[in-house]
Amino acid sequence: MKKYILGALVLVAYGLQLHAQDGKELFETVCSTCHKINDNSTGPKLKGVRQLWADAEESDLLYEWVRNPAGLIESGKSKRAIVAEAYSPTKMTAQNLTNEQIDAVFDYVENWQPEPEEPEIAGDGQVAPTIVQNYKENQKMFYWMIGAMVALLIAIIVMASSIQSFMKSDYFKKRMKDAYDRQHGGGAQKLTMLALIVGALSFPAASMAQSMDIGADEVLFKITTSDLYLVGAINIVLLFVLIYQARLFRSLYRMTLTPEQQKSVESEGITAKKINKILTDAVDIEDEQSILLDHEYDGIQELDNNLPPWWVWGFYASIVFAVIYLFNYHILKTADLQVAEYEKEVAQAEIEIAEYRAKMAMNVDEFNVTLLTDESALATGKTLFTKNCQSCHMEDGRGDIGPNLTDDYWIYTNDIATVFKTVKYGTPNGMPDHEKKLNPIELQQVASYVLSLEYVAGKEPEGELMKKQEVEETTPDETENSSEEESVDEESGDSTEE
């Protein structure tokens, strides 16, 4: 018994799903041209219509209204039909639907939910730019910053260990005792404990450094800009901790010096002479006799100075760089040479250009729209016209609810900009807008197809008589020749008048 009940429930659920799908399909193919679900258009919005007929106690007549609106109005038995007819000058089109199909449409309408909002459109008609993370570049930067963090942590650990060893040494204790005895005559232990408390301020940073796990497993694949900011902030904090430790070590060392030694350290400083000696490794003038060469010329002797250390280390660095370069570009080929890098950049630029052109292709409006004449665009326009416009204008454009689009009579003008604007925004006399159904290119294709239609006898003319505008394609050479002919004609005309 349970099997039969479960099977029946499955069949009911499946039937309801098909019912909803049929309602959506019927709405999109039959009703969407003139009606919207939750907004007024050529016809009123359909959401809530069934309830309005129920409130008027005419629920059964709603089916007749859909199938034969003109007959229902002529019968005079429906007040709700008269109200619905007065909504728009455009007459309701009879639809060949069964009661079940009509119920499916209204069930879909009543259960319809709006779709999520589309991306915000910028002022120039383009989708507002969103923040795009370049994870590949972020990953490289992240590795460099992690390397800097590791170096800082190692330096902090070494400095903290040095401070701790220095403060525990007998030399430090003896110096501190002597310094305290000179000032207070004893009690070196108190001063030592004070120094230990001050020095301990640097140890939490070292403990933190030792406890942090910065292994490769913790690195996320997708590194965002926020992650880089966070790691950068941590590096800055660690750098300040290291600077503080260096200053603390220097202060502790100076505490062990006598007043005379402290004055000597303060006055000594780093002079330009010392800097010059470090950079050039030059021998003092007083000791130049030790590096004189044996030979001389005209009483002039030459000194055998060493090469400057900065130059020597720069030379060694260039050798190391050359080896790394050789393996990187020619042996292991882990990096691209200039030609390959250039080709990749060109390929990437072509992709970006194609994306830009694709975006700009949608930047079509009534101010810059042009008439399309190629067969593919017109074929697409015909398909879109058949799907969205034939219920009012017929498949060949001869007109039904809407005017005949194939004759030379136009309610508005027949230029591409006006037709595009009419299709896009609709008109007050019942023409619905298609701005949300079709993108700008599709609107352009439909408008161009409408202007390409050949005359078909149909609905009586509406509007004013206007000739169809034709597009004449001219080459640059023809344009130059025509302008030259005009100038010649003008000159000949002037000479004739003279």
C-alpha positions in Angstrom: 0.0 0.0 0.0 2.8 2.4 0.9 4.4 1.7 -2.5 1.2 2.9 -4.3 0.9 6.0 -2.1 4.5 6.9 -2.7 4.1 6.3 -6.5 1.0 8.5 -6.5 2.9 11.3 -4.7 5.7 11.1 -7.2 3.3 11.3 -10.2 1.5 14.2 -8.6 4.8 16.1 -8.0 6.0 15.3 -11.6 2.6 16.5 -12.9 2.9 19.8 -11.0 6.4 20.3 -12.3 5.3 19.8 -15.9 2.3 22.1 -15.2 4.6 24.9 -14.1 6.9 24.3 -17.1 4.0 24.4 -19.5 2.8 27.6 -17.9 6.1 29.3 -18.3 6.4 28.2 -21.9 2.9 29.4 -22.8 3.5 32.7 -21.1 6.7 33.3 -23.0 5.3 32.3 -26.4 1.7 33.6 -26.2 1.4 36.3 -23.5 4.8 38.0 -23.1 4.6 40.1 -26.2 1.8 42.3 -24.7 2.0 41.5 -21.0 4.5 41.5 -18.2 4.2 39.5 -15.0 4.7 42.3 -12.5 4.6 45.5 -14.5 2.1 47.1 -16.9 2.9 47.1 -20.6 0.6 47.0 -23.7 -1.7 45.0 -21.5 -2.0 45.1 -17.7 0.3 43.1 -15.5 -0.8 39.5 -15.1 0.1 39.0 -11.5 -3.1 39.4 -9.5 -5.4 39.3 -12.6 -7.1 36.0 -11.6 -7.8 37.4 -8.1 -9.4 40.5 -9.7 -11.8 38.3 -11.7 -12.5 36.3 -8.6 -13.3 39.4 -6.6 -15.8 40.4 -9.3 -17.3 36.9 -9.0 -16.5 36.2 -12.6 -13.7 33.5 -12.3 -15.4 31.2 -14.9 -15.6 34.1 -17.4 -11.8 34.6 -17.3 -11.4 31.5 -19.5 -13.9 33.0 -22.0 -12.1 36.4 -21.9 -8.8 34.8 -22.9 -10.4 32.7 -25.7 -12.9 35.2 -27.1 -12.6 38.7 -25.6 -14.7 40.4 -28.3 -17.6 37.9 -27.9 -17.6 38.3 -24.1 -17.8 42.1 -24.4 -20.6 41.9 -26.9 -22.6 39.5 -24.7 -22.7 42.1 -21.9 -22.5 39.5 -19.2 -19.1 40.6 -17.8 -18.4 43.9 -16.2 -14.8 42.9 -15.6 -14.2 42.5 -19.3 -15.4 46.1 -20.0 -12.8 47.3 -17.4 -10.1 45.3 -19.0 -10.9 46.5 -22.5 -10.7 50.1 -21.3 -7.1 49.7 -20.1 -5.5 50.1 -23.6 -6.6 51.2 -27.1 -5.0 47.9 -28.2 -7.6 45.1 -28.4 -7.0 41.9 -26.6 -6.1 39.1 -29.0 -8.1 35.9 -28.8 -5.9 32.9 -27.8 -6.7 29.3 -28.6 -6.0 27.8 -25.2 -7.8 25.2 -23.0 -8.9 25.8 -19.4 -5.9 23.7 -18.2 -3.5 25.8 -20.2 -4.9 29.0 -19.0 -4.7 27.7 -15.4 -1.0 26.7 -16.0 -0.2 30.3 -17.2 -1.8 31.9 -14.2 -0.3 29.4 -11.8 3.2 30.3 -13.2 2.4 34.0 -13.0 1.2 33.8 -9.4 4.3 31.8 -8.3 6.8 33.8 -10.2 9.7 35.3 -8.3 11.9 38.2 -9.7 15.4 37.2 -10.9 18.5 38.5 -9.1 19.5 42.0 -10.0 21.8 42.4 -12.9 25.3 44.0 -12.5 25.3 47.7 -12.0 25.6 49.7 -15.3 28.1 52.5 -15.4 27.3 55.9 -17.0 28.9 55.0 -20.3 26.6 52.0 -20.8 29.2 49.4 -19.7 28.9 47.1 -16.8 30.5 48.7 -13.8 34.0 47.3 -13.3 34.4 44.8 -10.5 37.6 44.1 -8.6 39.4 41.3 -10.4 42.1 39.5 -8.4 45.2 38.6 -10.3 45.9 35.5 -8.2 49.1 34.6 -10.2 50.8 37.9 -9.4 49.4 37.9 -5.9 50.9 34.4 -5.3 54.4 35.7 -6.4 54.2 38.7 -4.1 52.9 36.5 -1.3 56.0 34.2 -1.6 58.3 37.2 -1.4 56.6 38.6 1.6 56.6 35.2 3.3 60.4 35.1 2.6 60.8 38.5 4.2 58.7 37.4 7.2 60.9 34.3 7.7 64.1 36.5 7.6 62.6 38.9 10.1 61.5 36.1 12.4 65.0 34.5 12.3 66.6 37.9 13.1 64.2 38.4 16.0 64.9 35.0 17.4 68.7 35.5 17.1 68.5 39.0 18.6 66.3 37.8 21.5 68.7 34.9 22.2 71.7 37.3 22.1 70.1 39.7 24.6 69.2 36.9 26.9 72.7 35.4 26.8 74.3 38.8 27.3 72.1 39.5 30.4 72.9 36.1 31.9 76.6 36.5 31.4 79.0 37.1 34.3 80.5 40.1 32.4 77.1 41.8 32.4 76.4 41.0 36.0 79.8 42.3 37.1 79.6 45.5 35.1 76.1 46.1 36.4 77.3 45.6 40.0 80.2 48.0 39.5 77.9 50.6 38.0 75.4 50.3 40.8 78.1 50.4 43.4 79.5 53.6 41.9 76.1 55.2 42.2 74.5 53.7 45.3 77.2 51.7 47.0 75.6 48.2 46.5 72.4 46.4 45.5 73.5 45.2 42.0 70.9 42.5 42.1 68.1 45.0 42.0 69.5 46.8 39.0 70.1 43.4 37.3 66.5 42.4 37.9 65.3 45.7 36.4 67.3 45.1 33.3 66.0 41.6 33.0 62.4 42.9 33.2 63.1 45.5 30.5 64.9 42.9 28.3 62.0 40.4 28.7 59.8 42.7 26.6 61.4 41.4 23.5 61.0 37.8 24.3 57.2 37.5 23.5 58.0 38.5 19.9 60.6 35.7 19.7 58.2 33.2 21.2 55.6 34.3 18.7 58.1 33.8 15.9 59.0 30.4 17.0 55.4 29.3 17.4 54.3 30.6 14.0 53.9 27.9 11.3 54.5 29.5 7.9 54.8 26.2 5.9 53.8 25.9 2.3 50.6 24.0 3.3 49.2 27.2 4.9 49.5 29.2 1.7 46.1 29.6 0.0 46.0 29.0 -3.7 43.9 32.2 -4.2 45.7 35.0 -2.6 43.7 38.2 -2.5 44.9 41.8 -2.1 43.5 41.8 1.4 45.8 38.9 2.2 48.8 40.7 0.9 47.9 43.8 3.0 47.7 41.6 6.1 51.1 39.9 5.5 52.6 43.3 4.8 51.3 44.7 8.1 52.7 41.7 9.9 56.1 42.3 8.3 56.1 46.0 9.4 55.3 45.0 13.0 58.1 42.4 13.0 60.5 45.1 11.6 59.6 47.4 14.4 60.1 44.6 16.9 63.6 43.9 15.5 64.5 47.7 15.6 63.4 47.8 19.2 65.5 44.8 20.1 68.6 46.3 18.5 68.1 49.6 20.5 67.5 47.6 23.7 70.7 45.6 23.2 72.6 48.8 22.6 71.2 50.4 25.7 72.1 47.3 27.8 75.6 47.4 26.5 76.0 51.1 27.4 74.8 50.4 30.9 77.9 48.3 31.5 80.3 51.1 30.5 82.0 53.6 32.8 81.2 57.3 32.4 84.5 57.8 30.7 83.9 55.0 28.2 80.4 56.3 27.5 81.8 59.7 26.6 84.4 58.1 24.4 81.7 56.1 22.5 79.5 59.2 22.1 82.3 61.3 20.8 83.8 58.7 18.5 80.9 58.1 16.0 81.4 57.0 12.4 83.5 59.5 10.5 83.8 59.9 6.8 87.4 58.5 7.0 86.1 55.3 8.4 83.4 55.0 5.8 86.0 55.6 3.1 88.2 52.9 4.5 85.4 50.4 4.6 84.4 51.1 1.0 87.9 51.4 -0.6 90.1 49.3 1.7 92.7 52.0 1.2 95.8 52.1 3.4 96.4 55.1 5.6 98.9 57.6 4.4 101.3 56.8 7.3 101.4 53.2 6.2 101.7 53.6 2.4 105.4 52.7 2.5 104.3 49.1 3.1 102.5 48.8 -0.3 105.0 50.7 -2.6 106.0 48.7 -5.7 109.7 48.1 -6.4 109.8 49.9 -9.8 109.7 53.6 -10.3 109.7 56.0 -13.3 111.1 59.5 -13.1 111.0 59.4 -9.3 107.4 58.4 -9.3 106.4 55.1 -7.5 103.1 53.2 -7.7 101.0 51.9 -4.8 99.7 48.4 -4.8 96.3 49.1 -3.4 93.7 46.4 -3.1 90.6 46.5 -5.3 87.6 48.2 -3.6 85.5 45.6 -1.7 82.3 46.9 -3.2 83.7 46.4 -6.7 85.0 42.9 -5.9 81.7 41.8 -4.4 79.8 43.3 -7.3 82.0 41.3 -9.7 81.3 38.1 -7.8 77.6 38.9 -7.8 77.6 39.4 -11.6 79.2 35.9 -12.0 76.5 34.4 -9.8 73.8 36.3 -11.7 75.3 35.1 -15.0 75.1 31.4 -13.8 71.5 31.8 -12.6 70.6 33.6 -15.8 72.1 30.8 -17.9 70.3 28.0 -16.1 67.0 30.0 -15.9 66.7 31.0 -19.5 68.8 28.5 -21.5 69.3 25.3 -19.6 66.2 24.7 -17.5 64.1 27.2 -19.5 62.0 28.1 -16.6 61.6 31.7 -17.9 60.8 33.0 -21.4 63.4 34.8 -23.5 62.5 38.2 -24.9 61.0 36.9 -28.2 58.7 34.3 -26.4 57.8 36.9 -23.8 56.9 39.4 -26.5 54.8 36.8 -28.3 52.9 36.0 -25.1 52.3 39.7 -24.4 51.0 40.2 -28.0 48.6 37.2 -27.6 47.3 38.5 -24.3 46.9 42.0 -25.8 44.8 40.5 -28.7 42.6 38.7 -26.1 42.1 42.0 -24.3 41.3 43.8 -27.5 38.8 41.2 -28.5 37.1 41.4 -25.0 37.1 45.2 -25.3 35.5 45.1 -28.8 32.9 42.6 -27.5 32.0 45.0 -24.7 31.9 48.0 -26.9 29.7 46.1 -29.4 26.9 46.3 -26.7 27.4 50.0 -26.4 24.7 50.7 -29.0 21.9 53.2 -28.4 19.5 55.4 -30.4 22.3 58.0 -30.8 24.9 55.8 -32.5 22.9 53.0 -34.0 23.5 52.2 -37.7 21.5 50.3 -40.2 22.8 46.7 -40.7 22.7 45.2 -44.2 24.6 42.0 -43.9 22.6 38.8 -44.3 23.6 37.2 -41.0 22.4 40.2 -39.0 19.1 40.4 -40.9 18.6 36.7 -40.5 19.1 37.0 -36.7 16.7 40.0 -36.8 14.1 38.0 -38.6 14.3 35.2 -35.9 13.9 37.8 -33.1 11.1 39.5 -35.0 9.2 36.2 -35.4 9.6 35.4 -31.7 8.7 38.8 -30.2 6.7 40.8 -32.8 4.6 38.5 -35.0 1.7 38.4 -32.5 1.0 42.1 -33.2 2.5 42.7 -36.6 2.2 39.1 -38.2 5.2 37.1 -39.3 5.6 39.0 -42.6 5.1 42.4 -41.0 1.7 43.1 -42.7 0.2 44.2 -39.4 -2.6 43.0 -37.1 -2.9 44.6 -33.7 0.1 46.8 -34.6 0.5 48.7 -37.9 1.8 47.4 -41.2 5.6 47.6 -41.2 6.1 46.9 -44.9 4.3 49.9 -46.5 5.6 53.5 -46.7 3.3 54.9 -44.0 4.9 55.5 -40.6 3.4 56.8 -37.4 6.8 58.0 -36.4 9.8 58.4 -38.8 11.4 55.5 -40.6 15.1 56.2 -39.9 17.0 53.5 -38.0 17.4 55.6 -34.9 13.7 56.1 -34.5 12.8 52.5 -35.2 15.5 51.4 -32.7 14.1 53.7 -30.1 10.6 52.6 -30.7 11.5 48.9 -30.3 13.6 49.6 -27.2 11.3 51.9 -25.2 7.9 51.2 -26.7 5.3 53.9 -27.3 2.2 55.3 -25.4 -0.3 53.8 -27.9 0.4 50.2 -26.9 3.8 49.3 -28.3 5.6 47.4 -25.5 9.2 48.0 -24.7 11.8 45.3 -25.4 14.8 46.8 -23.6 14.8 44.0 -21.0 14.2 41.2 -23.5 16.8 42.1 -26.1 20.3 43.4 -25.8 21.4 46.5 -27.8 22.8 44.4 -30.7 19.6 42.4 -30.9 17.5 45.6 -30.9 19.7 46.9 -33.8 19.2 43.7 -35.7 15.4 43.7 -35.3 15.2 47.4 -36.3 17.3 46.8 -39.3 15.2 43.8 -40.3 12.0 45.9 -40.0 13.4 48.5 -42.4 14.4 45.7 -44.9 10.9 44.2 -45.2 9.3 44.1 -48.7 5.8 45.4 -49.1 3.0 43.0 -48.3 -0.7 44.0 -48.6 -2.3 43.9 -45.1 -3.6 46.3 -42.6 -4.6 49.8 -43.8 -1.9 52.4 -43.7 -1.3 54.4 -40.5 0.7 57.6 -40.1 2.3 59.7 -42.8 3.7 58.7 -46.2 7.5 58.4 -46.1 10.0 56.9 -48.6 12.2 54.1 -47.2 15.7 55.3 -46.6 18.3 53.4 -48.6 21.9 52.9 -47.6 24.4 53.5 -50.4 27.8 52.0 -49.8 30.6 54.1 -51.3 34.4 53.5 -51.3 36.8 56.2 -50.2 38.0 56.6 -53.8 34.4 57.2 -55.0 33.9 59.8 -52.2 37.0 61.6 -53.2 36.1 61.5 -56.9 32.6 62.8 -56.2 34.0 65.7 -54.1 36.4 66.6 -56.9 33.6 66.5 -59.4 31.5 68.8 -57.2 34.4 71.3 -56.9 34.9 71.2 -60.7 31.2 71.8 -61.2 31.3 74.7 -58.8 34.3 76.2 -60.6 32.7 75.8 -64.0 29.5 77.4 -62.6 31.4 80.3 -61.3 33.1 80.8 -64.6 29.8 80.6 -66.5 28.3 83.3 -64.3 31.3 85.5 -64.9 
